[in-house]
């Protein structure tokens, strides 16, 4: 017999995270079901990590509303959740006089969306970005844009939700949903769960989940973007998020700094039929390199440490889908959350809970709700004296596991002790950056594997890199 929950949230990405966090403020029983073995393991992991300002979406759309509202929330959100965020601003670049008129149109749209912007001359833009193409004749500066750590945004958001009573089931695929009249029965690959209301926040798979409930008038297409990651070799190579003029394919091939001082170049933008296709290919990446070089001619691609691909859930409606299912008002679809979804996520989470769930379930605030996570250790940001004191109090912080990113045993044990499960090598990588450096885990991965084995009391053979079947070790050789 399944336990009756008030709400089941399907999907453990950034949208599911903020819905869960907002629900955790209230006296409700909440369960989140995620197909992967970690939270934020699909679209929320592989993206440009940008908090867009909101100048680009068409005025009056959900994208425009939630982008602008969400952007304004990030300073407080990141303080509460201890997440790296840099409101560095963005610049959209014109490389011909004909494109200046487009910049003016974008500024008008920004004004309609109440987003502060400034038109710059080519000379003014190059004073801010020394490596910008000499062909730049103008730029639209958006000071409220920023870059964020997307991995920890999701993980820490879920940590806050779980610390406030939300339950999380990882590694469970939703196979079917049945309307039982007063409740929904959600059937997964590992069990059955019952709830008074269901929220579908399943990302690129949200169409499939929605169809389990009702016929729908919209569809989700997976749009793949491929990226280069450059090492953190030189501070200040670029200081803003640099965009070309947007097109029907999206915001274009960008060049940006990151919160880890790496540089990101991409993404491409091509529809794919396979919603699990994360492959990369030479022709696409070559085109990314070519287009990025039109913005910044001297990108040192020899500093590349990896390439990757991410999938965006592009809706046929060309706007976010945030609404109850037609025949089931207690089944809420939150679908088609492509760019600027990351920037919109705090506002979407608030809206879904207060405006949609609030109409079907009573929202009674918890008197003991905690809005912040337990502070994290940041040895890299400490003074020598502070770090010495930390190591004296706990020698684990003096034992380095990842030399590239200077991650210690103490930091890894700390994230393993928290409420969100962190049982795979990739989960540790996303939380701590162990394995994100120049050697891409070549030296630290065995150490992380043995730490996970020891901490959880399992055989090293059973430690996964990420998904089921991704065991690093296959058998004992001697």
N, C-alpha and C positions, 0 to 999 in steps of 0.2 A: 504494500500500500504506500503510495507516494505521499510525501508531506506537502500540504497546501502552502504555497508561497503567495505573497501578495503580488509580486511581479517577478517575471523572468526576463532578463535581458540577454538576447542572443547576439554575441559578438564582443570580443575583448580588445578592440582597437581603441583609438583615442575617443571616438564618439561614445562607445559603450562605457569607457572609463568615466567620462564626465557625466553621463546619465547616472551611472552607479554612484558616483560621488555625491551628486545632488540628491539622489534618493536616500542616501545614508544619513541625511540630516533629519529624516522623519521616522516616525514609529511604524516602519514597514518591514516585512521580511522580504529580502531581495536576493535573488540568485542570478549570477552571470554564468553563461555557458559559452565556452570558447573551444573551437575545433583544434587549434594548435596547442603545443605544449608550453607556451608562454604567452603572456599578454603582448599586444602591440607587435605581432609577428608577421604582419602582411603589409598592407598599405601604410600603416602608421610607422613602420620601420624603414621602408624604402621610399623616401621622398626628398624634397629639397630642404626640409627642416626650416621653412620660412613662415613667419607670422606676417602675412600680407597686410598692407595698410588698408586696402578696401577701395582704392581708386578705380580698379578695373571692372568690377561687376556692374551689369546694367542696373541703373537706379530702379528701385521698386521690386527687385527680385529678392528671394530669400538669401541668395548668395551675398548681395549687397548688405542687407540688414544684419545678418549674423556675422559676416566678416568684420564690419565696423564695430559692432557690439562686442564681439569676441576679442578683437585686437585690444580694446580698451581695458580688458579684464586681466591681461597677462602679467602685468607687474605684480598685482596682488596674488594671483594664482601661483606664480613661480616663487614668490616669497614664502607662501604657505607650504608649498610642496617641495621646496629646496631643489629647484630645477634651474639649470643654467639658461639664461636668456639675455640677449644683447640687442637692445633697440638701436641698431646701427643705421637704419634707414635704407631705402632703396633708390636706385636711379634707373630710369628708362631712357635709353639712348637713341637719339636720331643721328643718322649718318649721311643725310642729304637734306637739302633745303625743302624738298617736297614732303619730308617726314615731319617737319616742324609743325605743319598744320594738324597732323595727327596728334602730336604732343599737346597742342592747344585743345583739341577735342577731348583728350584724356583728362586734361586739367578741368575742363567744364564738367565732365562726368564726376571727377573727384569732388568738385564743389557741390554737386547735387547730392553726393553721398556723405557730405560733411567731413571730408578727409583733407587735412592740410597738405598742400603741395606747393612747390615753387619751380617756376621755369628757369632754367639756367642756360647761359650761352655755352658754346663748346669750350671756350677758355675757362669759364668758371667751373665747368664739370671736370676738366683736366687738372685744375688746381686741387680738387678733392680726390681725384683718382689719377695718380701719376702714370699708371700703366694703361690707361684708357686709349683706345685707338685715336690717332691724330685725325681720323675722318669724322670724329664726333663734332656736330655743329650745334647741338643742343641736348638738353636732358630735362626730365621731369623728376625732381627730387621729392621723395615721400619720407619725411623724417620719422613717422610712426611705425614703419616696417621694422622687422627684426629677424634674428635667427635664434633658434632654440635647440635644446637637446631633446629630440622627439622620443628617444628610447626611454629616458627617465621621466618625461612628461607623462607617458602612459603608465609606467610602472609605479611611480610615486602617487599618481592619481588613484590607481587601484589600491595601493597601500593605504591611503587615507580612507577609501571606501570600506576596505576590509577591517581596518582598525575601528570603524564605526558600525560594524556588524554585518556588512554585506558578505555573502558566500560566493565562492568562485570554484567552478569546475573546469579544469583544463583537460585538453586531449579528448574532448567529447564532441562528436559531430551530430548535429540535429538531423534526424532522419524523417521525422513526420510530426505534424501538429494536429490534434483533434479537438474540435469544439464540443465541450460536454455540457453546454448550456450556461451554467454558472461559472465555469472555469475552462481552462485550456489544458490538455494533456500534451506535454512536449516529450517526444520519444527520441532518445539519443543512442549513440553506439554503445553506451554503457549503462543505460537505465531509463527510467521514466520520472518526470517531474510534473507537478500540477501547479497552476497559478491562476489568480483572478484576472491578471492582465499580462500581456507579452509585448516587449519592444524588440523589433527586428532592426538590429544595427550590425548586420553581417557583411558590410562592405561590398566587395565585388560579387559575393554570393547572396546578396540581399534579395535579388529577383527570385532566386530559387526558393528562399524561405517564404517570401510573400505569397508565392503561388501555392504553398501548402495550405493557405487559408482561404484565398479568394482568387478569381480571375483578376488580372490587373491590366491597366491601360498603358503601362510604361514598361520599359526594359532597361537593363544595365549592360553596357558594353565595356569590356576591359581595354583600357588604353595603356600601353606599355611605354615606360620611359627608361632609357639607359643613361648611365652616369659614369664619369671618372671621379675618383677620389685622389687628391694630391696630398702628399705628406705635409706636416706643419713645419715647413722648411724656412719660411721667411715671414715674419710678422709685418702686416701692412701691405702685402702684395695687392690686395684689394681691401677696401674698408667698408664698402656697402654691398648690398645685393645688386648686381648689375643685370638689367634686362634689355633685350632688344624690344622693338615694338611688338605688341601682341598680334596674333593671327587667329584664324579659325581653329588652329590646332592647340591653342593655349597661349601661355605667357612666353614661350620660346626658350631657346637655349641660353641659360643664364650662367654667370660666373659669380660665385659668392664665397665669402668667408664662412666659417662655422664656429660654434661655441668651443670646439676643441682645437681651434687654430689650424685645422686642415682647410683645404679649399675644395669646393665641389663644382663640377662642370657638367651641365646637362639640364634637363633631360630631353631625349628624343620624344616623339609622340606618335605612336602608331597603334591602331586597333589590332587586337589579337583575338582569335576565337577561343583559345584555351585560357581559362581564368586562373590557371596555376602556372602559366608560362613566365618564368623569371630568367630566361636565357638571354645572353648578350651575343652580338655578332659583330664582326669586323667592319662591314660596310656601314652599319648604323653608327657605330662609335666613331668611325672616320668622319662621318658627316657631322656628328656632334663636335668633334675637334675643329673641323673647318668653320662651322658657324660660330663657335665660341671665339675663334681667333679673329673674327670680324669685330668683336667687342674689345678683346684684349689680345693684341697680336703676339705678345711674347710669353704666353702661358708656357711654363716649363713642364711639358708633359713627361719629361724624363723623371719627374718627381712623383709620377703616378704610382700608387701602392695597391690599388684594386679598381675594378669596375663592378657595377651591379645594375640590376634592373628592378623597377617597382611597377605596380599596377594601380591604376586609378579607376574608380567606379564611375564611368561616364553615363549619365542618364539620358534617355531619349527626350526628356522634357527640357533639357538644357538648364535645369535649375534643381536645387536640392528638393527631394521628396520627403516631406515631414508631415505626416497626416495619418489618421486612423484608416484601417482597411475598410473598403466600401460597406461591407455587410457585417463587420465586426468592430464596433467602436472601441473595444478594449484590446484590440490588436493594433499596435502603432508601428507604421513603417518609417524608418529613418534611413533613407536610401539615396544613392546617387551623390554621396558626399565626396565629390572630387575637389580639386583646388577651387576656392580657398578653404577646404575643409578643416585643415589643422588650425588655421587662424580662427575659424568659426566655432571650433569645438566647445569652448566653455559656454558660449552663448546658446548653442544648440542644446547642450545638456540642461541648462537652466530652463529654457523654453519647454522642452519636452516634459520635464517634471512639473513645472509650475502651471503651464497652460494646457497641457494635454492630459497627463496623468492626474493632475489636480481636479479634473472634471469627472473622473471616474472612481477615484479613491480619496479618502480623507487624508490630508497632509497635516499631521500633528508633529510639531518639532520636538526633537529629543532634547531634554534639558542638559545632557552630558555630551552633546556633539562636539567633537574635536575637529577644527578646520585645518589643522597643520599636522604634518608628519613629524616623527621623531627626527631631529637634525642629523644630517649625515656628516661623516668625517671627510675633510678635504685637505689632506696633507700637502698637496701641491700648492695650495694657496696659503699655507702657514709660513710663518717666519722660521728660521733655523731653530730659534729658542723654543718656539711652540711645538715644533716637530720633535725636538729632543725630549721635551717633557712628555709628549704623547707616547713616544717609544719607550721611555722609562716606565710609564704607567702600564704599557702593554707592548712587550717586545715584538708581537706579531706585526706591528706597524713598521718595524724596521727590517722585516724580511720581504724583499721585493720579489714578486712573481713575474710581473711583466716589465722588462727593462725599457721597452719602447715608450710605454705610457706611464711608467713609474707607479704601478699598482701593487699594493702590499697584501700580504696574507690577512692582515687586520681588516682592510677594506672589504675583502671578499667574504670573510667570516661575518662581517656586519650585515652585508646584504643577504646572506644566507639565513640570518636569524630573523628576518623581517616577515611580515604577514603574507606577502605575495610570494607564492612558490617560485624558487629560482633553482631548478634542478638540472638544467642543461648547460653545456659549455657556452652555447650562444647566448643564453639568458645572462650568464655571468659577464660575457663580453659586452652585451648591451648596457648592463647596469654600471660596470666599472671601467670599460674600455680595455680590459685585458684581452689582447688579441687584435685590437684595432690599429696597431702601429705598423711600422715599416715591415716587420717580419710576418705580419698577419697570423700570429699565433704559432709560428714555427718553433719558437723556443718556449713560450709560456703555456701552450695548450696541454702538454703532458702534466705540468704542475697543477693546472686548473682541474684536469680530469681526476688526479689523485686527491685533491682537496675535496671535490664533490663526493668521491667514493668514501673518503674517511668521514666527512661530516654527516652524510646520510646513512652510513653503515651498509653500503651496497658494494657489490663486486665492481672493480674497474671495467669489467666486460659489459656491465649493464648501464654505464654512463653514456648518455646520448649527446651528440653534437647539437641536435635541434629536434627534428621530427622523428616519429617512430621509425625504427630501422636504421637510424643514422649513427649506430654504434661506431666508436673509433677503433676499439679493440675487438677482435673476433675470437681469439682463443689464446690460452696460455701456451707459450712456446718452450719455456724452460723454467 
